[in-house]
Amino acid sequence: MLAVLLLARNTPVSRGQIIEAVWGDNVPSSAVNLVQTYVAGLRRALEPTRARRAPAELLTSVGDGYLMRVESGALDLDVFERQVLLANRMRAAGDLAGAAVELDDALALSRAEPLGGVSGLFFDVERGRLVERRLAVLEERAELGLAIGQGPELLSHLGSMVAEHPLRERGHGLLMRALVQAGRQAEALAAYREARAVLIEELGVEPGPELRRVHQAVLAGDSPEPERAPVRVPHQQATPEPAPVTIPAQLPRAPVALIGRDAELGYMDALLRGHDGPVVLVTGPAGVGKTALALHWAHRVREEFPDGQLYVDVHGYDPNREPLEIGEVLNRFLRALGVPASDTPVSVDERSALLRTLLADRRMLVMLDNVRSSADLLPLLPGAPSCVVVTSRRRLVGLVAQVEAKLIELDMLDPEAAVDVLGRIAGRSDIEAGALRELALLCDGLPLALRIAAARLAVSPRLRVAELVEELQDEQGRLAALGLEDGEGTVRAALDASRRALPAEPSRLLAIVGLHPGADLTPHVVAAMGDVALLEAQRALDALTAANLLSVSEPGRHFAHDIVRVYTKTLAGELSEPERRAATGRMLDYYLHCADLADGLLPINRGSVLVAPEHRPAHVPAISGPAEATAWFDAERANLIAAAELASGSGWHVHAWQLPYTLSRYLWLRTERETSLRLTEAALQAAIALNDDDARFVMQFNLGVALLQFERFEEALQAQQGALETARRKEDVHQQARALTTVAGTLQDLGRAAEAEEHYREAMEISRIAGSKWAEANAHHHLGLLYLSTQRFDDAMPWLRVALRMYHEVGEQCGEAACHTDISTALLETGDTDGALSAARTALAVACDAVSPYHQALAHDRLAAVFEKLNAAGAAAHWQRALALFTELGAPEADGVRARLARARAVTVG
């Protein structure tokens, strides 16, 4: 009967249901009395300290039946399902290795046959259900293992599972895929034949489509693994066999043909033959084909470098994008070489040293594209026998002097090569050589201009070369150079001619997008800027892409290369002032409106600022939940920051403070502290210029938050007290409550505990008056943290539990996750390890729901501490995951986690 009640936990079960489940068709005449007797016995066993006549709390009478009250986490089956759910969330978030660990923990709870020793039809059905559930999770664990390359390790387990359950097709497919990963293709085919024979003999059916797909893939010599997004596999502890060396192959696709550069290619070949690990520097003006030459040669000699190729575009000449920092380039190279994020050194010098260590005695080709200065290069250069190819618009004399780089200067193509380029790309037999030569002269031998002119001829068969030549000649009085350092060339003429060949709307929009300050464009923002329908904007972008004026970075996102971007800005400057202002305003309104929508869906509380742009966009992307909101912010981050900076520098004061306001919670969740501080300082100046107290309060408040992240406590306190003064001057109790809590937190950080407690209690009082439950919850939470910091754990718990309830009521998931983590800390310190473990697991589940990597990392850190306290396996794994998340976010908490992980490993080794 205990099993019946537990299976129906927290749900009433009638006496008749209990009798049928326990006795089936053999119901004794005393069944009702027996049920009452068993209930009394269970109550004594479950609550041995309960007074004789006191009401039962766990097993209560409900109507004509009973209800077994089971707290969350008290039943192993509930823990099992919770961990499976958490694994599903982690898998959806891309953390396959972490999901596998969670499933391992869940499966470890099953130590024998469920409901063992209990007979009857009811229990047979329930037993079958539980066995089936466990098998499904076992198969899911195997699926995850295959996804992260654990096939050889799974062979024994999968073989046993198939032998025990020969009619489960998925098991056969998993076994075949594991055999292929182990390099045993013949055995995989034999496994299919055995599976087919069993299915035909036992069920009279052929294998299903998935098993047949795996079989066909093995027969064809292809990978039987389904297509899936690449995943990061966390660093594992030492295994009996060393992991294979990662061989990166990062070179982008080379040009189909390279014309007119035979001499340069021959010189590069000679450099490779005559030098051990040369550094080759390809320089020249923009659009002259530096990258094309370097990539063509790199692909041509790639067989000379069996240890792989590394490539990075440093973006040294992008007018709307800061060049990649050395540390980021080093991070990318180390990841490509198989170094997990958790093992990446903190300082640039250490990363550079690690890169040189990994490349020592390896023969690799390293290409660094669009470099601006020698200082960007030196920490990235490996020693011999690796070869480095650098492209730059500058000569980089320092590189030549310090590492004896071999210089290759590209000039315009000679007339014969230019004609060859035009003829090959145009692909038309009706063009006379003389006409092509005249066109090549007008293009001045610049490969970019040649390709654009030839593309026009290719896509417009009726366009005669003479007509194109006449169009270019008409531009003689206009700007002849575009984006070239020497101010010469006819790129503007070629681009203008290409633009005139466009339909009217794409031509108009090409000038308007020159007002966009960001790195790339979406159809939605183009529709807003141009005041056109979304479909019309998409068609215009397609037309511009087909004309080689824009390129596609990823589906739905377009960008212009350096020279074309300068061209669009020039066109934008030729618009009238009213046109420029109207399009810019619509662009800023679009980003402000969408950022406000996405910000409202983030799992963290925000203030009550009214965002009401003048031009509400007619078309916005679909953003319906926290995951989509975060993904939209991730995709538009650079554009939003650029828009905020444009607003700040151009007198758009409302946008200059409201855009940073809508970005503040996202940047906080992503721990982008430098960016947040920079934007907030500029936003406060805009608020002051507006003389708007609401704006001033918000930005003073946010400035205090930003400064706290840098531990600039005195400055933060000054900003927070300024916000509090503004709120009091306005007599706004809601704002006073928020400001009081932040002031109290900073006083606590400064060691002024008594003042902090006084401010927290005042914040609670004002929050209750204002009816601001979030502010009240926040004050309760931080007062609990104050008690935690002073070792008053029992005093902290009531405040934390009240805060938790309030956070839940207002839907503040990040606060809820943090509160669960802090409760786990208090419980662990008071010796309640089971409660601490349950609270930390709940924190992780809530943080996953909130799509907050930062709060997930906090929960992993707390779980690791609990496992360490229990002397149980799993502490190191959770610290590894916390470290990886903190490191990816650039959060300073990574240092503390790294130290705890190192200590745990040292203890294990010892």
N, C-alpha and C positions, 0 to 999 in steps of 0.2 A: 504493500500500500504506500510506503514511503516513495517508491519509484514512481507510482502513478501520480502522486501529488507533486513530485519534483518535475516530472515531465510536463505537467500543466501549471508550473510555477506562476504565482501571481494571478491565476485565473481560477474562479470557483469551479469545483468538480462536484456534481451531485452524488448523493449516496448510491443511486442506481448505477451510475457510471463506474464508481469504484468497485461495486460488487461484480459487475459484468467483467471488468478488467482483471480482477484478482481471481475470480472463480470460473469465469466463462460459462459453460453449460452445466457445470457441477456445483450449483449454488446450494450451500447448506441451509437448513431451515433457520439456523441462528446467525445468518449472515449480518443482519442489522446490528445485533448485539456485538458480534465480533468486530464490526467496523468501529463501533463506539469504544470497545475495549482497546483496539489498536490505536485509535486516536489518542486516548488517554495515555497509553504507553509512550507514544511518540512525543506527546507534549512534555512528559517527564524527562525524556531523553534529550529533547532539544532545548529545554529551559529548566535545567536542574535546580536553579536557585529561585524559581518562581514560587511565591507563596501559594498555599494550597487552594485558596479561593480567589486568588488574583486572576484576572482575565489573561488568557494566552495572547501572546503577541505574534508568534511565528506561525502557528497553526490555529486558525480561527474558524468558527462556525459561520457559515453564510447560507441562509435559507435552509434547504434540506441537504446541504452538503458542506464542503470545507474548502478553505483557501490556504495554500502554503505560501507565506511571504518569504521571498528570497531576495536579498540585497544584490545589487549589481556586482558581479565578480565573485560571488560566493559559490557558484556552481561551475564545475569544470566545463560543462557544455556551453555555458554562456561565455566563459573566457575563450573557449575554442572559436566560437562564432565571431567574437569581437576581434580576435587576432586575424581571422580570415578576412573580415571586413577591412581591417587596417591594411592587410597585405594587398587587397584589391585596390585600395586608395593609393598605396605607394606604387603599385604597378602602373596605375593610370598616370601617376606623376612622373614615371620614367625610372624610378628607383627599383629595378628588378632584383638586384642583389639584396637590398633591404627587405623587399617583399618575401624573398626566399627564406631569409632568416626568421621572419614572423611566422611563416607557414611551418618551418621546422619546430619552432616553439609550440605552435598549436598542435601539431601532430604528436609531439612528445607527451601531451596530456593523455593520449590514448595508450594505455599500458596492457589492456586485455580486451577480450570480447565484451562489447557493451551489454549491460544487463545480464551478465554471466550468472548462471545458476538459477535464473528466474524463468519459469515455463508458462505456457499459455498463449492463446492466439494473439491477444493484445500485445504481449511482450515480443512475440515473434515478429509481428508487423513493425513495432518500434525498433527492434534490433536490426531488422533489415534496412529500415530507413537510416539509422545511424551508421551502419556499415557502408551503405551506399554513399552517404555524405562524406565519410572518411576517405573512401576510394576516390571520389571526385576531387577532394583536396590533394590527395596523393598524386593524382594525375596532373593537377594544376601545379604542384611543386615540381614535378618532373618537367613540365612545360617551361617553367621559369629557369630550371637548371639548364635545359637545352638552349634557351635564349642567351644565357651568359657563358655558354661553352663548357658545361660540366658533363657532357655526354658520356665520356669514358667512365666517370665516377658513378654514373647512374645505372650502368649495365647490369650489375648484380641485382639491384633492387627491382629494375624493370623486368628482368628475366623471371624473378620470383613472382612478381605481380601478374604477369601474363600466364604463368603456369597455374596460379590459383584462380584466375578469372579469365579463361581462354575465350570467352564470348564478348569481351569488351574490346571493340575495334580500336578505341583510342589508345589503349595500352599497347597493342601491336604496333600502331603507328609511332608511338613514342620510342619503343624499343628499336624499331628500324632507324629512326633518326639518330638515336644514341650510337648505334653501330656505325653509321656513316661518319659521325663526328670522331669515332675511334679509328677510322680508316679501314673498317671491315665491311666494305660494300657487298662482297659476295655473301657474307652471313646475313646482311640486311635483306637481300633478295630471297635467301632461304627462309628467313623469318616470315616474309610475305607469303611464300608458298604454303608454309605451315598454317598461317592464319586463314588463308583462303580455304584450305582443306577442312579445317575445323568448322568454319562458318557454313560451308556447303553441307558437311556431314551432319552437324547438329541442328542447323536452322534452315538449310535448304536455300540459302541466299548467297549472292556474290558480295564481296567487300564493298563498302560504301564509297562515296566520292573522295573523301579525305584520304582514306587508306590507299585508294587507287592513285591519287595525286602523288603521294609519297613514293609509291612504287614506280610510277613513270619518271619521277625526278631521278631516282637512283639508277634506273635503266639508262637514262640519257646522260648520266654522269654529272647532273646538276645538283645543287644543294637542295635538299628536301625541306629546308627551313622556310616557313612562311615569311613574307616580307614584313619587316617591322622597323620602327625607328631605331637608330643607333642609341645604345645606352652606355652609361658610364658604370664600370664595374669597380666598386670600392676595393681598396687595397686589402689583400688577404695576408694572413700570417704565413710564415714559411711553410712550404709543402715539400714532400719528398722529392718532387721533380722540379727543376727550375722552370720558370715561365719562359716561353719563347720570346726572343728579342723582337720588338716591334720594328717593322720596316715600313716607314711612311712613304707614300707616293702622292705628294701634294701638288704636283705641277698642274696648273690649269691647262685646258685644251690649247694646243698650239695652233697658229694660223694654218689654214689649208695650204697656202703657198706663200713663200717669201721671195719677193722679186727684187733684184737690184742690190743684194747685199752679199754677193759671193765673196768679195774681198774681205769683208768683216768676218764672215764665217770661217774663211781660211785662216785668218789671223788668230781667231779664237781656238781653232783646232791646234794650231802651232803652239799656242800658249799652254794648252793642256798637255801636249807631248813634251814640251821643254821645261815644265815646272811641276814640282810636287805640291799640289794643293794651291793653285793660283787664286788670287782675288782679281776678278775681271770687272771693270767699271765701264758701263755703257752710258754715255751722256749724249745730250742733244736737246733741241727745243721740243716743246710740247707738240704731240701729234706726229713726230717724225718716225715713230715705229720702234722706240727703244724696247718696250716690253715684247713686241712681236719678234724682234731679233733674238732677244734673250731666251724667250720660250722656245722658239724654233731650234736654237742651238742646244738648249737643255734637253729637249726631247731627242735630239739627234745623238747626244752622247750619253744618254741615261744608262745605257748598258755598261758604261765605264764606272758606274757608281752602284755596285750591287747592294749597298747598305741603305739605299733609298734617297728620296729627295724631299727637302723641306722648302716651303714657299710661304711668303707673306707679303701682302700689299700694305705698306706702311702709311699710305695716304698722305705723303708729305706735301702734296700740292693741292689738296682738296680745300677750296675756299670756305666751305661750310662745315668742315670737320677737322678737329684737332688730330695731328698725327698720332699714330699708336705710340704709347709709351714703351720704353725699353722693357719694363717689367712685364707688360702684357704680351709683347712678342716672345719674350723668354717663356712665359707661361704656356703660350700656344705650342712652342717648339717642344717643351718638356712633356706636355700632354701627348703630343704626337709621337714622342719616343717612349710612351708607356708609363710616365711618372704620374701616379695618382695625385689628385689635388692635395690630399692629406700629407703627402711627402714633399710638396714643393716648398723650398726655403722662402723665408719672408723677404730678405733683402735682395736687391738687384745683383749685388756682387756675388752672393751665395748662389743665386740662380745661374748666373753666368758661369761660375766655376763648375756647377753641376753639369751644365750643358757641355762645357769643354771636356769634362770627365767622360760623359756618355759618348761623345764623338771621337775621343782619343782612339787612334788605330782603326777607326771606321772610315770607309771611303764613301762619303756622301756628297750630294750636290745641294747647296743652299742658295736659294734665290731670294733677294731682298728688293722688292719693287717699289718705285716711287719714293726714294729716300731723299731727305732734304739736307741733312748735314752729316758730317763725319762722326759727330758725337753720338748720333743715333745708332751707329754701326758697331763700334769697337767691342762692346760687351757681347755682341751676337756672333762674332767671328770665331769659327773653330780653327784648329791647327791642321797641318797637313796630316793625312793625304786628302782631306775633303777640299772641295772647290767651292768658291763663293762667286756668285754673279750678282752685281748691283746695278740697278738702273736709277738715273737721277737727271734732272735738268741742269744740275750744276756739276762742275768738274770735280768737286770734293778733293781739293788739293791735300787736305789733311790726311785723307785715306791713302793717297799716293805716297805721301811722305812717311807715314807711320808703318804701313804694312806693304809698301811697294806694290800697290794695286796697279794693274795694267790697264791703261786708258784706251777706250775705243770711242771716238767722237763720230756721231752720225750726222750727216748733212742731208739736204734734200736729195731725192732720187734724180739721177740723170735723165734726160729726155727719153732715151730708149726704154729704160726701166719704167718710167712713168707711163709711157704709151702701153707697155706690156701690162701694167696693172689695170689700166682702163679697159683694154681689150679683153683681158681674162675675166674681170668681174662683170662687165657689160654683157659678154657672151653673145654678141650679135655679129653676124657675118656681113651685114649691109653697111657697115661703117668704114669709111675710107681712112687709110693710114694718115693722110694729111690732116683730116679733120680731128683725128685723135691727138695728133701732135700739137695742133693749135690749142686744143682743150687742155692738154697736159701742161703747156706753157702757162696758161691762165691759172691752173691749179698750183703753179710754182714748184711742182715736184713734191709737194707735201703729201705723204701717204693718206692722212685723214681726209683732206680735200679731194684727193683722187678717188678714194673709195666712195665718198658721198656722191660725186659727180657720176661715177660709173654705175652706182646703184640706181640713180634716176634713169639712166639709159636702160638698165636691165628691167626695171618694173614698168617702164613706159615705152613699149615697142614702137609707137608712132612718133615719139620725140626724136627729131633729127639733131645730130651733133651740132650743126650750124645754129639751130635755135638755142641750144644750151649755151654755146659760145657767145651768142648775142646777148643772152641774159646776163652772163658773167661780165661782159664788157660794159653793160649798162651800170654796173656797180663801181666803176672806176673812181668815182668821186666820193665813195663811202669808205667807211673804216675797212682797211685792207687786211689788217692783222687781227687775230683773235686769240688771246691767251698766250702769245709768243713773247719770249723775253726780249727778242731783238726788235720787236715791233714791225716785222716784215712778213710778207706772205699774203695770200688771197683767200684765207679761210672764211672771212666774213662774206665775201662775194659768193663763195660756194654754198655756204649755209643759207644765205638769203635766197639764192636760186632754188635750193632744195625746199625752203619754206614756202616760196611762191607756188610751188607745184602741189602744195597741200590744199585740201578743201578749206573753205573760209573759216570754219569753227576751229579745227586743229591749229590753223595758222594764228588765229586770235589767242587761243589758249596758250600757245608756246610763249608768247610775250608775257602773259599773266603769270605763268608758273615761274617766271624769272623773279617774281616777288617773294616766292616761297623761301624761307631761310634755312630749311632743313636739308637732310641728306637724301631723302627719297620722297616719292609722291604716291598717293593712293587715289583711285577714282573718286572717293568721297570728298577729299579735300579739294581736288580739281573742280568737282561739281560745285562746291561751295564758293571757291574763288571766282569761277567763271559765271556763277549764277545760271547754271544749266542743269538739265536732268542728269541723273546718275548714268543712264545708258549712253547719253550723248558724251559725257566725260570719258567713259570707258572707250567709246569708239574713237574719240580724239586721241587718247593715249595709244591705242592700237595703231592709228595712222602715223603718229610721231615715232613710234617704235619701228614700224615698217620702213620709215624714211631714214632710219639710223640716226635720228636726232635724240632718241631716248633708248634706254636699255632696260631689260627686266632683271631685277636682282633676285626676286622670288615671286611666286604667283601673287598678283595683285599689287605689286610694288614696283615702281619705275624710278629710274635715276638717269641723270645726264652725266656723261664724262666731263672731265675738267674743262675742256675747251668749249664744249657745247653749253655747259652751265654758265660760263662767262658770256657766251653769246646770248643766252636767254636773259641774263641780267642787263645786258646792253639793250635788248629789245624792251625790257620792262622800263628802263630809264627813258625810253622814247615815248612812253604813254603819257597822257595828260595827267596833271596832278590829281584831279577828281577821280580818274580811272584808277590810279595807283592806290589812292586812299580807300576807295570803295572795295577794291579787291583785297587789300591788306586787312581791312576791317572784317570782311566776310571770312577770311582765313583765320584770323584770331578768334572770331566768334565761334567758328566751327570747332577749333581745338578746345576752347573754353567749355562749350556745351557738352562735347563728348567726354572731356576729362571730368566734368561734373557728374555725368551719368555713371561713368566707370568708378569714380571715387565713391559714389553713394552705394555701390555694390561691394566695396572692399569690406572684409570682415573686421572692421575697426571703427570705433565711434568717431564722428566728426561734429564740428560745430554747426550752427544754424545759419551760416552765411547764405544769403540769397544770391544765386548766380543767374542773371537774366540777360543774356547777350541780346543786343539790338536785332541782329539778324540770326534768328534760330535756323539752323540748317534744315533743309527739306529732307536730306538723305543722311542717315547715320549708320554706322556698322551695327550689326546685331550683337548686343552685349547684355546677357541675361543673368549672369551669376558671377560669383567672386573669381572663379577660374578664368572665365572669358574676360572679365574686367582686368585682371592681372596680365593676361596675355596681350590685351590691347595696349596697356601701358608699356609692356616690354617692347612691343613692336614700334610704338610711337614715341618712346622715351626721348630719343635725340631730337625729333621734330618738336615735341612739346617744350623741351628746354630751349631750343633755338627760338621758338615763338615767344617764350617768356622774355628772353634776352632782347629780342627785337622790340617787344612792347616796352621794355624798360628803357631802351636807348632811343626810342622814337616818340615818346610822349603819350603813349597809350596807357595812361596811369591805371585805369580800372583793370585792364588785362594784366598789367605789370604786377599787380598784387594778387589778383584772383587766380591766374594760372599757377603761380607757385603755391597758392592755397590748395587748389585741387590736386596738385602733385605731391603735397607734403606727406600724406599718409603712405602713398606708394613708395616714395623715396625712403621713408622711415622703415617700411617693411623690407626694402631691399638694402638697407643700411648704406645708402649713398650719402654719406655725411657731408663731404666737401661740397657736392653739388647742392644739397639742401641748404647749407649755410650761405653759399654764394647767392642763390636765388632769393632766399628769405631776406638777406640784407638789402638787396636791390628792391624787393617788394615793400619793405618798410619805408624806404625813401619815397616810393610811389604813394604810399598811404599818407605820408606826411605832406607831400605835394598836393594831394587831394583835400587835405584838412578834414579827413573822414575818421571820426573816432571809432566806428565799427571796424574799419580796415586797420586802423592803428592798433586796436586791441589785438586783433587776430595775428598780425605780423609781429607785434612785441611778444605775444604768447609763443608763437612758433619759433621766433628767434631764440627765446630762452631754451626751448626744447633742442634746437640745433646746437647751441653752445654747450649744453650739458653733454652731448655726445662726444665732445672733445675735452670734457672734464674742465672746462673753463667756468668754474662754479661761480666766482664773484661776478663775472660779466653776465652769466645766465641769471643770477639772482637780480641783478640790476634790471635786466629786460623784463623778468617776470614781475618784479615790483612795479615797473612802469605799466605793465598790462593791468595789474591790480588797481593802480591808481586811476587808470582810464575807466575801468569798469565801475569803480566807486563813484567817479565823477558823473558817469552816465546813470548811476543807480540801477545797474543791470545785475540782478542777483545771480542769474545763470552764469554770466561771465565771471563774477566775483568767485563763485564756487570753484570754477575751473582754475582760476588764477591762484586761489588760496592753496589748492592741492599742489600745484607745481612749485609754488614758493616754499611750501612745507618740505617737499622732496629735496629741494636744493639746500635748505637749512640742514636737513638730515645729512646730506652729503658733506656739508661743511662741519659736521660734528656738533651742531647746535640742536640736540635731540629734544630738549624741553620746548624750545620755540617751535620746532617742527610739529610736536604733538599738539601744541596749542593751535597752530594753524590748521592741522588736519581736523580737529574737533570743530573749529569755526567753519571749515568747509562743509562738514556734515550738516551742521545746523542750517547754514544758508542754502545748501542743496535741498534739504527737506522743505524749507520755506518756498524755494523756487519750484519744487516739484521736479527737479532734475535728477532722475534716478541714476543716470550714468555718472554724473559728477559725485553723487553720494557713494556709488559703488567704488569709484576710483579712490575716494578719500578713505573708505573702509579698507580697501586693499592696501594702500600705502601705509596706513597706520599699523596694519598687520605686519607689513614688511619692516616697519620701524621696530616692532617688538621682536621680530625674528633676528634683526641685526644686533639686538642687545640680549640675545639668548633667552628671551622670555617666551618660550615656545607655546606654553599653555595659554598665555595671554593673547598670543597671536591668532590662535585657531578660530575663536568666535568671530573676529573681524574678517578673517579670510573667508570663512564659510558664508557670512552675510554678503560679502562682496561677490562671491561666486554666484549666489542666488540672484543677486541684482543684475550681474552681467548677463546671466542666462535670460532673464526676463526682458532685457532690452536688446538681446541678440548681438552682444559684443563678444564675438568668438575669440578674438585675440586676447582680450582681457580675461576671458574664461579659461583659455589654455594656460596663460601665465599664472592665473590663480591656482589652477590644479597643480602646476609645477611647484608653486610656493607651498601649497598644502602638503605635497609630497615631501618637501624639505623638512617641514615642521614635524610630520609624522615620523620620518626617518630619525630625526634627532631625539624624539621621545621613545624610540624603540619599537614603534609600530611598523615593522617592515612590510607586512602584508598590505596594510593600508597605504603605505608609501608607494608600493609597487602598483597598486590599483590606480591611485591618483596620477602617477606618472604616465601610465598607459592611457588613461582617459585624456590627459593633456596632449599626448601625441595624436590621438584620434581626432580631437577637436582642432588641433593645429593643422592636420591634413585636410579636414573639412574647410578650414579657413584659407587654405592654399598659402600658408605663411611659412616659408623655409626657416625664417629666424626662430619662430616659436616651435617648429619641429625640432630644430637644433637644441633649443633649451630643454625640450622634453627628452630627447635622446641623452643629453648630458645627465639629466636627473635619473633616467632609467639605469644608466651605467653606474651611477653612485649607489643605487639600491642594489643592483646585482653584485657590486663589489662588497657591499655590507653583508650580503647573504653568502658570500664566497661561492657564487654561482657563475656558471659560464654565461657569457653574453655581455659582460661589462665592456670589454675591449671593442666588440663589434659596434655597440651603441656609441662609444666615444669616437670610433672611426667615422661613423655616419655624422655625428655632431660636428666633428672637425671638418669634414668635407663640406658640409653646408655652411658653416661659419666662414671657411676659407673662400668659398665661391662668392659669398656676400661681402667679403672684405671686412668682416666684423672683428673687433679687437678681442672678443671672447675666445677666438681661435687659439690664442696663446695659452690661456688657462687650460683649455681642453687638451691641447698638445702636451702640456706638462703632465696632466693626469693620465693620459694615455701612455706616455713614456714610463711613468711610475708603475702603472699596471703591468706593462710588458716586462719591466725589470723584475717585478715580484714574481711573475709567471716563470721567467727564465731562472730566477734564483731557486 
